[in-house]
Amino acid sequence: MAIKLVTTAAELKAESARLLTQKQGVSQGLVPTMGALHEGHARLARTAVEQNDVVVASIFVNPLQFGDAVDLDRYPRTLEADLALLEEQGVDLAFAPSVEEVYPGGEPLVRVTAGPLGEKWEGAARPGHFDGALTVVAKLLHYGIPGAGLPATGAFVSGSGGGLPAYRAYFGQKDAQQLALVRRMAADLNFPVEIVAVPTVRSDEGLALSSRNRFLSEEQREAALVLSRALRLLEERANAHEPLDLESAQALVASQPLVETDYFDVVDPFTLEPLAENCRETPFRGEGLAIIAARVGPVRLIDNVPLSS
């Protein structure tokens, strides 16, 4: 079935309800994106299609999460290619609203605040970014709630206790801090949705896929591979119950002259606080998340890998 493009929240509600009724569906998935889609987004969409009867993907470049107007203008808009990729994965609906549709009164006076969890790491480098991201994600999660005009099915929206279709939203592990914040927002504010994390998709060489990778030269792309190599080194040490020796992994990244590290640390995957088990002598135990951000030429890249022992 060809994907259907809708541009208003009213159309989205009506079409998703129609499709759920037509398919006798009991679940709906939402894949929020900013467009410029790649294989990482394709995996999000495929996972959602595998787990739900109806799947909606949103395409919206959110101005609230860009601190620099030049960066906002430069962000690639590739709607036709995005729709083709989503259709290939089996997505039913693409929701591509205008800025006026999402923010009809101009920039919102009331926003979701990320709090202390959003002030560190990426939040420190990009003040206000996560407030803007969470505000639009909150709106998209509301837009995507299934069941407008539907009879009760016996299935349940996660956490709602009602008789509406199950509802799941899909986010990539690559944006680990955003994922942690969305999970906290959904839990703290009682959103009727299950947040599903999908593993990072990488190139054959190991580079985490990102819409920003297109701005790297071949030389810069090769240099950027040191990020995933350093993360993989920590992962191997954690799997072997060895000390992580974070300093040596940091030195590996520093040895690449085209890469300028912003941060590189091992943190608790839920609180994002640095862990103590990073020294040279103590074997790593428990759960952790190795996170890195670095500038390679004109591009700022982030990556991470979950750790467990």
Secondary structure, DSSP 8 states (H G I E B T S, - for coil): ---EEE-SHHHHHHHHHHHHHHHT--EEEEEEE-S---HHHHHHHHHHHHH-SEEEEEE---GGG-S-HHHHHHS---HHHHHHHHHHHT--EEE---HHHHSTTSS-SS----GGGGSSTHHHHSTTHHHHHHHHHHHHHHHT---TT----S---TTT-SSS-EEEEEEETTSHHHHHHHHHHHHHTT-S-EEEEE---B-TTS-B--GGGGG--HHHHHHHHHHHHHHHHHHHHHHTT-B--HHHHHHHHHT-TTEEEEEEEEE-TTT--B-STTSSSSB--SEEEEEEEEEETTEEEEEEEEEE-
